[in-house]
Amino acid sequence: MTLLGIYLYRKSINKAEVSRKTKLSPSRLSELTLNEKSRLRVTELCLIAEAVDVPPCELLTFICDEANRNEPR
């Protein structure tokens, strides 16, 4: 699961609803939430943040903080 997937899971956010609101295909959203090699575009991050009613910086901060926490030192 990706950090975006973890964020949506922890917030109990329905991915089908996010897909509908953002117009991102369900397969693209699944890729972004499940495939570690997928790359989240800034435009997608903004669409997802708007769909879940949070500022884009909150979503980005979560992803960056978790990535830094999991990075080997």
C-alpha positions in Angstrom: 0.0 0.0 0.0 1.3 3.5 -0.8 1.3 6.4 1.6 -1.7 7.9 -0.3 -3.5 4.5 0.3 -2.6 4.6 4.0 -3.9 8.2 4.3 -7.2 7.3 2.7 -7.5 4.1 4.7 -6.8 5.9 8.0 -9.4 8.5 7.2 -11.9 5.8 6.1 -12.3 7.4 2.8 -14.1 5.5 0.0 -11.9 5.2 -3.0 -14.9 4.8 -5.4 -16.3 8.1 -4.1 -12.9 9.8 -4.6 -12.7 8.4 -8.1 -16.2 9.7 -9.0 -15.5 13.2 -7.5 -12.0 13.5 -9.1 -12.9 11.9 -12.5 -9.7 9.8 -12.0 -10.4 6.2 -13.3 -10.8 3.6 -10.6 -7.8 1.8 -12.0 -5.6 4.9 -11.7 -6.7 5.5 -8.2 -6.0 1.9 -7.3 -2.6 2.2 -8.8 -1.9 5.3 -6.8 -3.0 3.7 -3.6 -1.5 0.2 -4.0 1.5 0.4 -6.3 4.6 1.7 -4.6 6.2 2.5 -8.0 3.3 4.7 -9.2 4.0 8.4 -9.3 1.4 10.8 -7.9 1.1 14.0 -10.0 0.6 17.3 -8.4 -2.7 17.8 -10.3 -3.9 14.4 -9.0 -2.9 15.3 -5.4 -4.9 18.5 -5.7 -7.9 16.8 -7.1 -7.9 14.1 -4.4 -7.4 16.7 -1.6 -10.4 18.6 -2.9 -12.5 15.4 -3.2 -11.8 14.5 0.5 -12.2 18.1 1.6 -8.7 18.8 2.9 -6.1 21.4 1.9 -3.6 19.9 -0.6 -0.8 20.8 1.8 -2.3 18.5 4.5 -2.2 15.5 2.1 1.3 16.4 0.9 2.6 16.9 4.4 1.3 13.5 5.5 3.0 11.8 2.5 6.3 13.6 3.0 6.3 13.1 6.8 5.6 9.4 6.5 8.2 9.0 3.7 10.8 10.7 5.8 9.9 8.5 8.8 10.3 5.3 6.8 13.5 6.3 5.1 16.5 4.4 6.3 19.1 6.5 8.1 
